């Protein structure tokens, strides 16, 4: 076992000597350089990614062996120094075996998964227990047994608790799907009190099931990435199929009610241009889709505000826009600059 104190990418500075663990995002082929053969690897941890350049000797076969020993999603120990690339002004790590620096694959006992994929800051087990309380509060016996079919299943529960809500947008943490789903269920519950015309049991059921397809879409290893079925079919189709198959296995489940639950799942992205194959066609479906979008956008903005390390009153990100930080409760406390 390699003992090390993790140094995160976000904390690296120009000229620093490092020997630390990172996951491999991708690698580029071996190529010639002035003094031998080299290759580049994109590495990362939970704070970001950067390039590593491995400069090897004038022995293509030897460098190729090292290159081929590393695969995407492996964890590698990188020893080298941090420098700024003059062409793009980005920090990178130079691993030079001539100076006893390099890159090598390490095993699962040599690192902590939390170095690479953060967990939800909230209690995952506690949030899941709250979801179970909502499931049991559903009075309609058919909808309640549909919810318990999934959420009382140990295998489903284990996968659901680990699953993130996304790769890089909202809830991209272990437990992110639980956190996202609970927020939507809680909001939908409040809506049912404000709008008594809404069928609460159908609303809660749709809110709890709208993203269950994500357990087949996202895989957590040293990072969050999409599975092949997830990329080919997406979570709305996969989730709708999961719900449809569960309903078909339940004797006496009302046909129209089943259609409505599946429709809520398929229409939960609200518009076709947002990924839904069909748009909401009754109030409960509309409510779930609107709340889903609201929670995702709020989560993204709040997380960005918490991470913003600046004394400025404004920040900007292309996919969010301008954000006003002054006197915000969500803003991360920052220490005064020099």
MIPATI-726875 format. One line per field, with one value per residue (C-alpha): residue number from 1; x, y, z; residue in three letters. Coordinates in steps of 0.05 Angstrom, whole numbers, plus 5000, padded with zeros to 4 digits. Example, Ala and Ser with C-alpha at 12.3 -4.5 7.8 and 13.67 -1.06 7.14 Angstrom:
drenro <- (1  2)
c1 <- (5246  5273)
c2 <- (4910  4979)
c3 <- (5156  5143)
sevex <- (Ala  Ser)
REM end
This chain:
drenro <- (1  2  3  4  5  6  7  8  9  10  11  12  13  14  15  16  17  18  19  20  21  22  23  24  25  26  27  28  29  30  31  32  33  34  35  36  37  38  39  40  41  42  43  44  45  46  47  48  49  50  51  52  53  54  55  56  57  58  59  60  61  62  63  64  65  66  67  68  69  70  71  72  73  74  75  76  77  78  79  80  81  82  83  84  85  86  87  88  89  90  91  92  93  94  95  96  97  98  99  100  101  102  103  104  105  106  107  108  109  110  111  112  113  114  115  116  117  118  119  120  121  122  123  124  125  126  127  128  129  130  131  132  133  134  135  136  137  138  139  140  141  142  143  144  145  146  147  148  149  150  151  152  153  154  155  156  157  158  159  160  161  162  163  164  165  166  167  168  169  170  171  172  173  174  175  176  177  178  179  180  181  182  183  184  185  186  187  188  189  190  191  192  193  194  195  196  197  198  199  200  201  202  203  204  205  206  207  208  209  210  211  212  213  214  215  216  217  218  219  220  221  222  223  224  225  226  227  228  229  230  231  232  233  234  235  236  237  238  239  240  241  242  243  244  245  246  247  248  249  250  251  252  253  254  255  256  257  258  259  260  261  262  263  264  265  266  267  268  269  270  271  272  273  274  275  276  277  278  279  280  281  282  283  284  285  286  287  288  289  290  291  292  293  294  295  296  297  298  299  300  301  302  303  304  305  306  307  308  309  310  311  312  313  314  315  316  317  318  319  320  321  322  323  324  325  326  327  328  329  330  331  332  333  334  335  336  337  338)
c1 <- (5000  5025  5015  5004  4969  4923  4938  4881  4887  4852  4908  4968  5013  5067  5135  5108  5138  5084  5075  5000  4942  4894  4843  4855  4803  4836  4905  4936  4981  5057  5094  5165  5195  5266  5298  5255  5182  5126  5051  4998  4946  4886  4880  4834  4805  4742  4765  4782  4825  4892  4942  5003  5060  5105  5173  5208  5275  5291  5261  5192  5178  5194  5149  5094  5094  5082  5029  4992  4993  4946  4872  4815  4787  4851  4883  4955  5010  5040  5108  5134  5129  5075  5086  5045  5035  5057  5009  4944  4966  4939  4975  5000  5044  5109  5129  5202  5232  5302  5295  5265  5195  5139  5070  5046  4981  4963  4912  4848  4884  4929  4875  4808  4748  4727  4789  4756  4680  4650  4591  4529  4538  4471  4456  4441  4409  4367  4343  4325  4286  4247  4231  4206  4160  4131  4121  4083  4041  4011  3938  3924  3942  3964  4011  4037  4054  4088  4133  4149  4164  4224  4244  4238  4282  4352  4389  4350  4360  4435  4443  4396  4434  4501  4476  4491  4438  4483  4556  4572  4509  4466  4476  4540  4558  4549  4478  4460  4399  4370  4381  4350  4291  4275  4276  4227  4181  4181  4164  4110  4080  4077  4045  3990  3972  3970  3933  3881  3860  3924  3921  3973  3985  3999  4042  4085  4091  4113  4163  4194  4199  4215  4291  4298  4327  4390  4412  4424  4454  4508  4566  4611  4683  4739  4693  4621  4610  4553  4541  4532  4456  4452  4485  4444  4375  4378  4346  4275  4265  4301  4261  4195  4212  4228  4160  4122  4152  4138  4065  4057  4079  4025  3958  3900  3939  3891  3909  3898  3935  3994  3994  3995  4055  4095  4075  4102  4169  4173  4151  4193  4241  4180  4197  4223  4283  4302  4301  4229  4198  4130  4107  4065  3991  3959  3972  4011  4059  4068  4082  4136  4170  4170  4195  4249  4276  4271  4310  4364  4375  4374  4422  4471  4469  4476  4534  4569  4560  4588  4649  4662  4725  4725  4713  4676  4601  4589  4610  4593  4588  4566  4513  4484  4497  4514  4504  4499  4538  4532  4503  4480  4466  4492  4558  4620  4659  4725  4785  4810  4860  4929)
c2 <- (5000  5069  5120  5191  5255  5275  5341  5364  5392  5456  5469  5457  5516  5532  5500  5451  5381  5329  5254  5241  5198  5217  5181  5175  5210  5194  5186  5205  5161  5156  5205  5228  5289  5318  5271  5209  5188  5217  5214  5255  5234  5273  5261  5287  5285  5312  5385  5383  5355  5372  5344  5302  5298  5237  5248  5181  5159  5147  5077  5074  5003  5019  5081  5043  4990  5044  5077  5011  4994  5053  5052  5101  5105  5074  5109  5129  5156  5216  5242  5305  5380  5430  5481  5528  5509  5571  5556  5555  5584  5522  5486  5416  5363  5342  5271  5259  5190  5218  5256  5196  5221  5183  5154  5086  5050  5037  4991  5006  4998  5057  5111  5134  5137  5203  5235  5229  5229  5272  5249  5288  5333  5308  5242  5193  5140  5193  5221  5151  5139  5203  5177  5112  5152  5188  5121  5093  5156  5143  5122  5091  5018  5006  5066  5049  4977  5003  5049  4995  4946  4990  5025  4964  4923  4918  4916  4976  5014  5003  5027  5086  5111  5110  5139  5212  5256  5276  5275  5349  5388  5383  5331  5302  5269  5200  5204  5260  5222  5211  5285  5308  5261  5279  5354  5343  5299  5350  5407  5366  5350  5425  5437  5387  5428  5493  5461  5412  5395  5356  5282  5278  5203  5205  5267  5235  5170  5206  5249  5188  5148  5201  5191  5117  5101  5137  5077  5043  5106  5128  5086  5109  5085  5135  5184  5189  5164  5139  5066  5042  5031  5100  5133  5094  5100  5153  5152  5172  5111  5064  5090  5085  5013  4996  5025  4992  4923  4930  4948  4890  4843  4869  4835  4883  4947  4998  5007  5083  5095  5057  5098  5162  5140  5121  5187  5227  5193  5204  5277  5297  5339  5381  5394  5353  5399  5383  5308  5287  5245  5275  5337  5337  5326  5330  5373  5322  5309  5384  5394  5341  5368  5440  5422  5377  5434  5483  5437  5423  5496  5517  5463  5482  5556  5544  5496  5545  5601  5558  5542  5613  5638  5712  5778  5804  5814  5779  5715  5686  5617  5606  5554  5594  5667  5724  5710  5764  5742  5801  5783  5715  5660  5608  5642  5607  5646  5669  5695  5765  5767  5797)
c3 <- (5000  4981  5037  5013  5033  4976  4941  4898  4828  4849  4899  4853  4837  4786  4802  4854  4859  4868  4876  4879  4856  4800  4757  4682  4638  4571  4539  4473  4430  4437  4392  4379  4412  4408  4460  4453  4457  4498  4509  4544  4595  4621  4695  4749  4818  4849  4840  4766  4711  4678  4628  4646  4596  4602  4569  4559  4531  4457  4462  4431  4454  4527  4527  4491  4547  4599  4556  4545  4620  4633  4615  4622  4693  4723  4782  4771  4815  4780  4802  4770  4772  4756  4701  4657  4585  4545  4489  4529  4596  4632  4688  4671  4703  4671  4688  4667  4679  4665  4731  4767  4755  4722  4720  4742  4756  4829  4862  4901  4968  4950  4946  4974  4927  4958  4928  4860  4870  4925  4967  4981  5041  5067  5102  5046  5090  5124  5057  5033  5096  5082  5012  5043  5089  5028  4992  5052  5057  4988  5001  4933  4943  4871  4870  4938  4919  4855  4897  4947  4890  4876  4940  4986  4940  4970  4904  4877  4941  4941  4869  4880  4941  4904  4839  4821  4789  4732  4708  4707  4718  4781  4836  4807  4873  4904  4933  4885  4858  4927  4943  4877  4882  4954  4938  4881  4923  4980  4932  4897  4965  4980  4912  4927  4988  4948  4890  4917  4846  4838  4853  4909  4905  4830  4839  4893  4854  4791  4829  4862  4798  4746  4747  4768  4699  4720  4760  4692  4661  4710  4737  4793  4793  4799  4765  4742  4671  4628  4612  4541  4551  4583  4523  4473  4506  4561  4629  4609  4564  4612  4671  4633  4614  4687  4709  4653  4667  4741  4728  4679  4734  4782  4777  4774  4765  4732  4659  4655  4720  4692  4629  4671  4713  4651  4618  4678  4671  4595  4599  4659  4617  4596  4523  4465  4456  4528  4516  4530  4475  4494  4532  4595  4581  4650  4712  4753  4695  4685  4759  4761  4699  4723  4792  4763  4721  4779  4827  4776  4760  4833  4853  4798  4816  4891  4883  4837  4888  4943  4902  4879  4913  4900  4935  4874  4879  4812  4778  4710  4679  4607  4623  4681  4664  4711  4785  4839  4900  4948  5016  4990  5041  4991  4979  5005  5057  5028  5063  5045  4989  4994)
sevex <- (Unk  Unk  Unk  Unk  Unk  Unk  Unk  Unk  Unk  Unk  Unk  Unk  Unk  Unk  Unk  Unk  Unk  Unk  Unk  Unk  Unk  Unk  Unk  Unk  Unk  Unk  Unk  Unk  Unk  Unk  Unk  Unk  Unk  Unk  Unk  Unk  Unk  Unk  Unk  Unk  Unk  Unk  Unk  Unk  Unk  Unk  Unk  Unk  Unk  Unk  Unk  Unk  Unk  Unk  Unk  Unk  Unk  Unk  Unk  Unk  Unk  Unk  Unk  Unk  Unk  Unk  Unk  Unk  Unk  Unk  Unk  Unk  Unk  Unk  Unk  Unk  Unk  Unk  Unk  Unk  Unk  Unk  Unk  Unk  Unk  Unk  Unk  Unk  Unk  Unk  Unk  Unk  Unk  Unk  Unk  Unk  Unk  Unk  Unk  Unk  Unk  Unk  Unk  Unk  Unk  Unk  Unk  Unk  Unk  Unk  Unk  Unk  Unk  Unk  Unk  Unk  Unk  Unk  Unk  Unk  Unk  Unk  Unk  Unk  Unk  Unk  Unk  Unk  Unk  Unk  Unk  Unk  Unk  Unk  Unk  Unk  Unk  Unk  Unk  Unk  Unk  Unk  Unk  Unk  Unk  Unk  Unk  Unk  Unk  Unk  Unk  Unk  Unk  Unk  Unk  Unk  Unk  Unk  Unk  Unk  Unk  Unk  Unk  Unk  Unk  Unk  Unk  Unk  Unk  Unk  Unk  Unk  Unk  Unk  Unk  Unk  Unk  Unk  Unk  Unk  Unk  Unk  Unk  Unk  Unk  Unk  Unk  Unk  Unk  Unk  Unk  Unk  Unk  Unk  Unk  Unk  Unk  Unk  Unk  Unk  Unk  Unk  Unk  Unk  Unk  Unk  Unk  Unk  Unk  Unk  Unk  Unk  Unk  Unk  Unk  Unk  Unk  Unk  Unk  Unk  Unk  Unk  Unk  Unk  Unk  Unk  Unk  Unk  Unk  Unk  Unk  Unk  Unk  Unk  Unk  Unk  Unk  Unk  Unk  Unk  Unk  Unk  Unk  Unk  Unk  Unk  Unk  Unk  Unk  Unk  Unk  Unk  Unk  Unk  Unk  Unk  Unk  Unk  Unk  Unk  Unk  Unk  Unk  Unk  Unk  Unk  Unk  Unk  Unk  Unk  Unk  Unk  Unk  Unk  Unk  Unk  Unk  Unk  Unk  Unk  Unk  Unk  Unk  Unk  Unk  Unk  Unk  Unk  Unk  Unk  Unk  Unk  Unk  Unk  Unk  Unk  Unk  Unk  Unk  Unk  Unk  Unk  Unk  Unk  Unk  Unk  Unk  Unk  Unk  Unk  Unk  Unk  Unk  Unk  Unk  Unk  Unk  Unk  Unk  Unk  Unk  Unk  Unk  Unk  Unk  Unk  Unk  Unk  Unk  Unk  Unk  Unk  Unk  Unk  Unk  Unk  Unk  Unk)
REM end
